[in-house]
Amino acid sequence: MVLRRLVTTLAVIAMSLTVSAHSEQKTENCIPENDLYIPSYIEGQGVTKAEFNEVIDRVESIYAPIIERLGGELIVKRLWENGTVNASANRVDNKYIVNMYGGLARHRVMTKDGLALVICHELGHHLGGAPKIGTRWATNEGQADYFSGLKCMRKVFAQEDNTRIVGQMDVDPVAERECQKTFKGTQNIAICMRSAMAGYTAAMMFRDLRKEQRMPSFDTPDTTRVEKTYHGHPATQCRMDTYLAGDICGADANIDVSDRDLNVGVCSRKHGEERGARPLCWYSEDNPAGAILRLAKR
């Protein structure tokens, strides 16, 4: 009888540990679930397989050593044949996993810079700091977007001839003006503009997947104000505003954000920094821990 009780107790403990482990592995998607599937035989739109791998190589070369210093291992799964139009992140023990799907790369609006932004977003779930989704490992969606322009894209583009690249792009004049307000020097301004246009690419993809009529625009920021920090995927315009906020924040890209202190390594209203601070369409200064709640009235 005693032995039977002991076995039962151990079984219950094992089940509990299994549930705990599975909850820790929950996947965070860049895009809300959608039913679009773009198979690998579709060609001539988005980025090529070679470009897909080139972008991933570049991001991996920068962030694999960073994650290794944290005691982890970066694993980017290159799921080119999978037509899912999404990307995701999950954590298994010390493995920081990013799943990149070929369907996303083949979306008609996708560019190499847009793809880099998506990878940066997924890394943001691992490295983006607070606000977190409850007590779990994952940074919430809005902060993962903010991290993308604030830290990740600056590192990814740092060694490239950004002035030349931007000179060949059609940069939105509002984005250009906002970048020039923050940065000095053509290289830093060009990185900011390049990242801003990557954010526009992502927003256009969100618009397409959500079948929205309204076009995202740099000169029509989202005026929504949340009552509590929203942890889910913000609205399309709000997400583009968040990318731009990270782009134009003057905080040093090499100063890490914090898992606990919301005001470290960012532009913080608490420190009198309105420009480049997290947009209030998803972030609440009054209740930064937040919850998944309805949006406040406009």
C-alpha positions in Angstrom: 0.0 0.0 0.0 2.8 2.4 0.9 4.7 1.6 -2.3 1.5 2.1 -4.4 1.0 5.5 -2.8 4.6 6.5 -3.4 4.3 5.5 -7.1 1.1 7.5 -7.4 2.7 10.5 -5.8 5.7 10.3 -8.1 3.4 10.0 -11.1 1.5 13.1 -10.1 4.8 15.1 -9.7 6.0 13.9 -13.1 2.7 15.0 -14.7 3.0 18.4 -13.0 6.6 18.8 -14.2 5.5 17.9 -17.7 2.7 20.4 -17.8 5.1 23.1 -16.5 7.7 22.3 -19.2 5.1 22.4 -21.9 3.8 25.8 -20.7 7.3 27.1 -20.8 7.5 26.1 -24.5 4.5 28.0 -25.6 5.0 29.6 -29.0 4.8 33.3 -29.6 3.8 34.3 -33.2 4.7 37.4 -35.0 1.3 37.6 -36.7 -2.1 36.5 -35.4 -3.1 33.1 -36.7 -4.2 33.2 -40.3 -5.1 30.6 -42.9 -3.0 31.9 -45.8 -0.5 29.3 -47.1 2.0 30.1 -49.9 3.6 26.9 -51.1 7.3 26.7 -52.1 6.5 26.3 -55.8 5.1 29.9 -55.9 7.9 32.1 -57.3 8.4 35.7 -58.3 7.1 37.4 -55.2 8.6 38.2 -51.8 12.2 37.1 -51.2 14.1 34.2 -52.8 15.4 31.2 -50.8 18.9 32.6 -51.2 17.8 35.9 -49.7 15.9 34.2 -47.0 19.1 32.3 -45.9 21.2 35.4 -46.3 19.1 37.4 -43.9 19.0 34.6 -41.4 22.8 34.2 -41.6 23.3 37.8 -40.9 21.1 37.9 -37.9 22.4 34.7 -36.5 26.0 35.9 -36.8 25.1 38.8 -34.5 22.8 37.2 -32.0 24.1 33.7 -31.6 27.2 35.0 -29.6 24.9 37.4 -27.6 22.6 34.5 -26.6 25.6 32.2 -25.9 26.9 34.8 -23.4 23.5 34.5 -21.7 24.0 30.8 -21.3 21.7 29.9 -24.2 21.8 28.6 -27.7 20.1 30.3 -30.6 18.4 28.0 -33.0 16.8 29.5 -36.1 14.7 26.9 -37.9 14.7 27.6 -41.7 11.3 26.2 -42.7 11.5 27.3 -46.3 9.2 24.5 -47.7 6.5 25.3 -45.1 4.0 27.8 -46.6 2.7 29.1 -43.3 2.7 32.9 -43.4 4.1 33.6 -39.9 7.1 33.4 -37.7 7.3 32.3 -34.1 9.5 31.9 -31.0 9.6 29.4 -28.3 12.0 28.4 -25.5 13.0 24.8 -24.6 15.4 24.7 -21.6 18.4 26.9 -22.8 17.4 26.8 -26.4 16.2 30.1 -27.8 14.2 29.0 -30.8 13.0 31.1 -33.8 10.9 29.5 -36.5 11.0 31.2 -39.9 8.5 30.0 -42.4 8.9 30.1 -46.2 5.3 31.3 -46.7 6.1 34.5 -44.8 9.1 35.1 -47.0 7.0 34.5 -50.2 4.3 37.0 -49.2 4.0 39.5 -52.0 5.0 42.6 -50.0 8.0 41.0 -48.2 11.5 42.4 -48.6 14.8 41.4 -47.1 14.6 44.2 -44.6 11.1 43.3 -43.7 12.2 39.7 -43.1 15.0 41.0 -40.9 12.5 42.9 -38.9 10.3 39.8 -38.4 13.4 37.9 -37.1 14.2 40.8 -34.8 10.6 40.7 -33.5 11.0 37.0 -32.6 14.3 37.6 -31.0 12.5 40.3 -29.1 10.3 37.7 -27.5 13.5 36.2 -26.1 15.5 39.3 -25.4 13.1 42.3 -25.4 12.7 42.6 -21.6 9.6 43.9 -19.8 6.7 44.0 -20.2 6.5 40.2 -20.0 3.5 38.0 -20.6 2.6 37.2 -17.0 5.5 35.3 -15.3 6.6 33.5 -18.5 9.8 33.9 -20.4 8.3 35.8 -23.3 8.3 39.5 -23.9 4.9 40.7 -25.0 4.0 41.6 -28.6 4.3 45.4 -28.4 7.6 45.3 -26.6 9.0 42.7 -29.1 8.0 45.2 -31.9 9.7 48.0 -29.9 12.9 46.0 -29.4 13.1 45.4 -33.1 13.9 49.0 -34.0 15.4 50.0 -30.7 18.1 47.4 -30.5 18.0 44.6 -33.1 17.8 46.3 -36.5 20.5 48.8 -35.5 22.9 45.9 -34.8 21.9 44.0 -37.9 22.5 47.0 -40.2 25.5 48.4 -38.4 28.2 47.2 -40.8 26.4 47.9 -44.0 26.6 50.8 -46.4 23.2 52.1 -45.3 23.6 55.5 -47.0 23.9 53.8 -50.4 21.1 51.4 -49.7 18.7 54.1 -48.5 19.7 56.2 -51.6 18.1 53.5 -53.7 14.9 53.3 -51.6 11.7 55.3 -51.7 11.7 56.6 -48.1 8.6 58.1 -46.7 9.3 61.8 -46.0 7.7 61.7 -42.5 9.9 58.8 -41.5 13.0 60.6 -43.0 12.1 63.8 -41.0 11.6 61.9 -37.8 14.9 60.1 -38.1 16.7 63.4 -38.8 15.3 64.9 -35.6 16.9 62.2 -33.5 20.2 61.3 -35.2 23.3 63.0 -36.4 25.5 61.6 -39.2 24.4 60.0 -42.4 24.9 56.4 -41.2 22.7 56.6 -38.2 20.0 58.5 -40.0 20.1 55.9 -42.9 19.8 53.0 -40.4 16.8 54.7 -38.9 15.1 55.3 -42.2 15.9 51.8 -43.5 14.4 50.3 -40.3 11.3 52.5 -40.5 10.6 51.4 -44.1 11.0 47.7 -42.9 8.3 48.5 -40.4 6.1 49.9 -43.2 6.6 46.6 -45.1 5.5 44.6 -42.0 2.5 46.9 -41.5 1.4 46.4 -45.2 1.6 42.6 -44.7 -0.5 42.8 -41.5 -3.0 44.9 -43.4 -3.2 42.3 -46.2 -3.6 39.4 -43.8 -6.2 41.2 -41.8 -8.0 42.3 -45.0 -8.1 45.9 -43.8 -9.1 48.8 -46.1 -7.2 51.5 -44.2 -3.6 52.0 -45.2 -1.0 52.4 -42.5 0.7 55.8 -42.6 3.5 57.5 -40.8 1.5 60.7 -40.5 -1.7 59.2 -39.0 -0.5 57.6 -35.7 -3.0 55.5 -33.7 -4.7 57.7 -31.1 -6.0 54.8 -29.1 -5.1 54.8 -25.4 -5.2 51.5 -23.5 -6.4 51.4 -19.9 -3.8 48.6 -19.1 -0.9 47.4 -21.1 -2.1 45.1 -23.8 -0.1 41.9 -24.3 -1.6 40.7 -27.6 -1.0 41.8 -31.2 -1.7 45.5 -31.4 -3.6 47.0 -34.3 -1.7 47.5 -37.6 -1.2 51.3 -37.3 -0.2 50.9 -33.7 2.4 48.3 -34.6 3.9 50.6 -37.2 4.0 53.4 -34.7 5.8 51.1 -32.3 8.5 50.2 -34.8 9.0 53.9 -35.6 9.2 54.7 -31.9 12.0 52.2 -31.5 13.7 53.5 -34.6 13.7 57.2 -33.4 14.5 56.5 -29.7 18.0 57.9 -29.0 18.8 55.2 -26.4 22.1 53.3 -27.1 21.5 50.1 -29.0 24.2 48.4 -26.8 22.5 49.2 -23.5 20.3 46.1 -22.8 16.7 46.4 -21.8 15.7 44.9 -18.5 13.3 42.0 -17.6 12.2 44.0 -14.5 12.9 47.7 -14.9 10.7 49.1 -17.7 12.8 52.3 -17.9 16.3 50.8 -18.6 17.7 51.0 -22.1 14.6 52.6 -23.6 13.1 56.1 -24.1 11.1 56.5 -20.9 8.4 59.0 -20.1 9.4 58.5 -16.5 12.7 60.1 -17.4 11.0 62.9 -19.4 11.6 61.2 -22.8 8.3 61.4 -24.7 10.0 61.1 -28.1 10.7 57.4 -29.0 8.8 56.1 -25.9 6.5 53.1 -26.2 3.2 54.1 -27.9 0.2 54.4 -25.6 -2.0 52.4 -28.1 -0.7 49.3 -26.4 1.4 50.4 -23.4 0.0 52.0 -20.2 2.2 54.1 -18.0 -0.4 53.7 -15.2 -0.6 49.9 -15.4 2.5 48.7 -17.2 2.2 45.1 -16.1 -1.2 45.1 -17.8 -3.5 42.4 -18.9 -5.2 41.3 -22.1 -8.2 43.7 -21.9 -10.4 45.7 -24.2 -8.9 48.9 -25.7 -9.9 52.2 -24.2 -12.3 54.4 -26.3 -10.7 56.7 -28.7 
